[in-house]
Amino acid sequence: MIRKFVSGAEAVSKIPDGAVVAISGFNAATAPFYLIDELIERYRKTGHPRRLFIISDAIPSIPGFGLDKIGKLILEDPDQDFVKGFLLPFYGWAPELQKAVMKNLVEAYTWPIGIVTRWLRAVAVGAPGIFSRVGLGTFIDPRQDGGFLNGLARERRTATVELYEVHGREYLLYRGPKPNVALVRATTADEIGNLSMEQEAIYGSVLSIVEAVKAHPGGVVIAQVLRTVTLGEIHPKHVVVPGPLVDYIVVTRRGTEVEKYHWQTASFDLNPVISGDAPYRVAYEPVKLTAEKVVARRVVLELVNLVGKLGRPVTVNLGIGIPAVAADVIREERLDDFIHLTVESGVWGGIALMDADFGAAMGHYAVIPMPDQFVLYEGGAIDATSLGFLQIDKEGNVNPAFLPGRLPGPGGFPVIAIGSPRVYFAGGFTAGRRDIAVKDCRLVVAEDGPIVKFVERVYKIVFSGRYAVDEGKEVLYITERAVFRLTPGGLELVEVAPGVDFERDVLAKMEFKPAVRRVEEMDRRLFCEERLGLREVALEIVKR
């Protein structure tokens, strides 16, 4: 029999030159940092494996760990022959790798998270790729950037996005190389290699990665775990990956602060609340009333109106940034049983963690595999989403994060935004240093931000206003001083905050003039200290 339990060094020695390596990881969650470290060490010592192409369902990295270490290696040795390219939905938590990509030292491609997870499953059944309307009219569209992040990618085209017409409708075909090596992570392995993930924050795409690698012609699956048990100690229904699909198992330890081999998230090595093994019980303090909270309140007000329109509780995705503050407002207004929150990593309910811990949650009531979460998003099974923005233009196009010298990748944004039937973009009206306060139920703009966010043309289109109109989406753009609606003709101004000078504080701070027909005042309650009383509103809806 092949010996499955091996050292990290022996496991990575099984990876051949030229391999296409799929690695699990949503930041630190499910990321096999120990295996990545061992892979780097083997290359430094032997010069092998060489010419790897790395794919991930999100990004197995936080600054200084995982793929960011590979990025540092590439920067230190521009002539390296270790990695030839990456296909990642997100580069934001790998700053060294971003620098290497911008210096054109390695091929770099980006697809949305949900596209990669669905593509992995397509590869597993032998399909040439996946068709989707996600990405049409955006920088992923081949009529724009095609998902290429630098010149090497455009030249070599290891992963491509192609435009097709099917029954009179446009679709994108996403194609990439089939992975033949998997580096994945679980908590426990038994004698034959069955894997369970009881202490992990999420499931991620571990099983889908294994399925893609094992599809004909089958490749090598290497799993990083914390502990081993005898056959039968893992409940059959708790097995995430059946043992016969796993070739090699490496037992590691959690690691120190400077190693983080197997931490649940960037900040937590083991927190039973994050794994769902302990309840989340903390005293709640309402968030201070600021301009950001006003925006979040306006989003929640829209969600409560949606509860009334649909006559039932709603299922929602909230993005990072100001939309995440809406979760605090939902708690403050005691709306948890009317508004069910989800996180793209597969988490339902609870309080989502932020920054490099994003993807994990506390107090959640369910966790599903990430590919299934994105099937629900792309298929429009959720009722609404609220996402942040960096730039918005006159056509309603949105750029959430891209700037010259900054290429974080789209993450889950495109799939969630185009799949959800209702999209409420939420953010500050301007950016940069500013002095904006909420006083006496009014907005006071003492000093405005110098950076205009409502621009003539966004730097990169990540959400296409035109395609959203074609798909019949309901789209709002919510800021602390104004609310806009997407129409077939572009943006229309529909609300202005109390205390705001319409010409000076809104129109003069935009690079284009929106349609102006009937402008109402934003609900004054949003700007007052008192709780909005939205639970009572929701209860009245239920009674009706």
Secondary structure as the mmCIF struct_conf table of DSSP 4:
data_model
#
loop_
_struct_conf.conf_type_id
_struct_conf.id
_struct_conf.beg_label_comp_id
_struct_conf.beg_label_asym_id
_struct_conf.beg_label_seq_id
_struct_conf.end_label_comp_id
_struct_conf.end_label_asym_id
_struct_conf.end_label_seq_id
STRN STRN1 PHE A 5 PHE A 5
HELX_RH_AL_P HELX_RH_AL_P1 GLY A 8 VAL A 12
TURN_TY1_P TURN_TY1_P1 SER A 13 LYS A 14
HELX_LH_PP_P HELX_LH_PP_P1 ILE A 15 PRO A 16
TURN_TY1_P TURN_TY1_P2 ASP A 17 GLY A 18
STRN STRN2 VAL A 20 ILE A 23
STRN STRN3 PHE A 26 PHE A 26
TURN_TY1_P TURN_TY1_P3 ASN A 27 ALA A 28
STRN STRN4 ALA A 29 ALA A 29
TURN_TY1_P TURN_TY1_P4 THR A 30 THR A 30
HELX_RH_AL_P HELX_RH_AL_P2 PHE A 33 THR A 46
BEND BEND1 PRO A 49 PRO A 49
BEND BEND2 ARG A 51 ARG A 51
STRN STRN5 LEU A 52 SER A 56
BEND BEND3 ASP A 57 ALA A 58
STRN STRN6 ILE A 59 ILE A 59
STRN STRN7 SER A 61 ILE A 62
TURN_TY1_P TURN_TY1_P5 PRO A 63 GLY A 64
STRN STRN8 PHE A 65 GLY A 66
HELX_RH_AL_P HELX_RH_AL_P3 LEU A 67 GLU A 76
TURN_TY1_P TURN_TY1_P6 PRO A 78 ASP A 79
BEND BEND4 PHE A 82 PHE A 82
STRN STRN9 VAL A 83 LEU A 87
BEND BEND5 PRO A 89 PRO A 89
TURN_TY1_P TURN_TY1_P7 GLY A 92 TRP A 93
HELX_RH_AL_P HELX_RH_AL_P4 PRO A 95 MET A 102
TURN_TY1_P TURN_TY1_P8 LYS A 103 ASN A 104
BEND BEND6 LEU A 105 VAL A 106
STRN STRN10 GLU A 107 TYR A 109
HELX_RH_AL_P HELX_RH_AL_P5 ILE A 113 ALA A 124
TURN_TY1_P TURN_TY1_P9 VAL A 125 GLY A 126
BEND BEND7 PRO A 128 PRO A 128
STRN STRN11 ILE A 130 SER A 132
BEND BEND8 ARG A 133 ARG A 133
TURN_TY1_P TURN_TY1_P10 VAL A 134 GLY A 137
BEND BEND9 THR A 138 THR A 138
TURN_TY1_P TURN_TY1_P11 PHE A 139 ILE A 140
BEND BEND10 ASP A 141 ASP A 141
TURN_TY1_P TURN_TY1_P12 PRO A 142 GLY A 147
STRN STRN12 PHE A 148 PHE A 148
BEND BEND11 ASN A 150 ASN A 150
HELX_RH_AL_P HELX_RH_AL_P6 GLY A 151 ARG A 156
BEND BEND12 THR A 158 ALA A 159
STRN STRN13 THR A 160 VAL A 166
TURN_TY1_P TURN_TY1_P13 HIS A 167 GLY A 168
STRN STRN14 ARG A 169 ARG A 175
HELX_LH_PP_P HELX_LH_PP_P2 PRO A 177 PRO A 179
STRN STRN15 VAL A 181 ARG A 185
BEND BEND13 THR A 187 THR A 187
STRN STRN16 THR A 188 ALA A 189
TURN_TY1_P TURN_TY1_P14 GLU A 191 ILE A 192
STRN STRN17 LEU A 195 SER A 196
TURN_TY1_P TURN_TY1_P15 GLU A 198 GLN A 199
BEND BEND14 GLU A 200 ALA A 201
TURN_TY1_P TURN_TY1_P16 GLY A 204 SER A 205
HELX_RH_AL_P HELX_RH_AL_P7 VAL A 206 LYS A 214
BEND BEND15 ALA A 215 PRO A 217
HELX_LH_PP_P HELX_LH_PP_P3 GLY A 218 GLY A 218
STRN STRN18 VAL A 220 VAL A 225
BEND BEND16 LEU A 226 LEU A 226
STRN STRN19 ARG A 227 THR A 228
TURN_TY1_P TURN_TY1_P17 LEU A 231 GLY A 232
BEND BEND17 GLU A 233 ILE A 234
HELX_RH_3T_P HELX_RH_3T_P1 PRO A 236 HIS A 238
BEND BEND18 VAL A 240 VAL A 240
STRN STRN20 VAL A 241 VAL A 241
HELX_RH_3T_P HELX_RH_3T_P2 GLY A 243 LEU A 245
STRN STRN21 TYR A 248 VAL A 251
TURN_TY1_P TURN_TY1_P18 GLU A 257 GLU A 259
TURN_TY1_P TURN_TY1_P19 TYR A 261 HIS A 262
BEND BEND19 GLN A 264 SER A 267
BEND BEND20 ASP A 269 ASP A 269
TURN_TY1_P TURN_TY1_P20 PRO A 272 GLY A 276
BEND BEND21 ASP A 277 ALA A 278
HELX_LH_PP_P HELX_LH_PP_P4 PRO A 286 LYS A 288
HELX_RH_AL_P HELX_RH_AL_P8 ALA A 291 LEU A 310
TURN_TY1_P TURN_TY1_P21 GLY A 311 GLY A 311
BEND BEND22 ARG A 312 ARG A 312
STRN STRN22 VAL A 314 LEU A 318
BEND BEND23 ILE A 320 GLY A 321
HELX_RH_AL_P HELX_RH_AL_P9 ILE A 322 GLU A 332
TURN_TY1_P TURN_TY1_P22 GLU A 333 ARG A 334
TURN_TY1_P TURN_TY1_P23 ASP A 336 PHE A 338
STRN STRN23 ILE A 339 VAL A 343
TURN_TY1_P TURN_TY1_P24 GLU A 344 GLY A 346
STRN STRN24 VAL A 347 TRP A 348
BEND BEND24 GLY A 349 GLY A 350
STRN STRN25 ILE A 351 ALA A 352
HELX_RH_3T_P HELX_RH_3T_P3 ASP A 355 ASP A 357
TURN_TY1_P TURN_TY1_P25 PHE A 358 GLY A 359
STRN STRN26 ALA A 361 MET A 362
BEND BEND25 GLY A 363 GLY A 363
BEND BEND26 TYR A 365 TYR A 365
STRN STRN27 ALA A 366 VAL A 367
HELX_RH_AL_P HELX_RH_AL_P10 MET A 370 GLU A 378
TURN_TY1_P TURN_TY1_P26 GLY A 379 GLY A 380
BEND BEND27 ILE A 382 ASP A 383
STRN STRN28 ALA A 384 LEU A 387
BEND BEND28 LEU A 390 LEU A 390
STRN STRN29 GLN A 391 ASP A 393
TURN_TY1_P TURN_TY1_P27 LYS A 394 GLU A 395
STRN STRN30 VAL A 398 ASN A 399
BEND BEND29 PRO A 400 ALA A 401
STRN STRN31 LEU A 403 LEU A 403
TURN_TY1_P TURN_TY1_P28 PRO A 404 GLY A 405
STRN STRN32 ARG A 406 ARG A 406
TURN_TY1_P TURN_TY1_P29 GLY A 411 GLY A 412
HELX_RH_AL_P HELX_RH_AL_P11 PHE A 413 GLY A 419
BEND BEND30 SER A 420 PRO A 421
STRN STRN33 ARG A 422 ALA A 426
BEND BEND31 PHE A 429 PHE A 429
STRN STRN34 THR A 430 ALA A 431
BEND BEND32 GLY A 432 ARG A 433
STRN STRN35 ASP A 435 LYS A 439
TURN_TY1_P TURN_TY1_P30 ASP A 440 CYS A 441
STRN STRN36 ARG A 442 GLU A 447
BEND BEND33 PRO A 450 PRO A 450
STRN STRN37 ILE A 451 VAL A 452
STRN STRN38 PHE A 454 VAL A 455
BEND BEND34 GLU A 456 ARG A 457
BEND BEND35 TYR A 459 LYS A 460
BEND BEND36 VAL A 462 VAL A 462
STRN STRN39 PHE A 463 PHE A 463
HELX_RH_AL_P HELX_RH_AL_P12 GLY A 465 ASP A 470
TURN_TY1_P TURN_TY1_P31 GLU A 471 GLY A 472
STRN STRN40 GLU A 474 ILE A 478
BEND BEND37 GLU A 480 ARG A 481
STRN STRN41 ALA A 482 THR A 487
TURN_TY1_P TURN_TY1_P32 PRO A 488 GLY A 489
STRN STRN42 GLY A 490 VAL A 496
TURN_TY1_P TURN_TY1_P33 PRO A 498 GLY A 499
HELX_RH_PI_P HELX_RH_PI_P1 PHE A 502 VAL A 506
HELX_RH_3T_P HELX_RH_3T_P4 LEU A 507 LYS A 509
BEND BEND38 GLU A 511 PHE A 512
HELX_LH_PP_P HELX_LH_PP_P5 LYS A 513 PRO A 514
STRN STRN43 ALA A 515 GLU A 521
HELX_LH_PP_P HELX_LH_PP_P6 MET A 522 ASP A 523
HELX_RH_3T_P HELX_RH_3T_P5 ARG A 524 PHE A 527
BEND BEND39 CYS A 528 GLU A 530
HELX_RH_AL_P HELX_RH_AL_P13 LEU A 534 LYS A 543
#
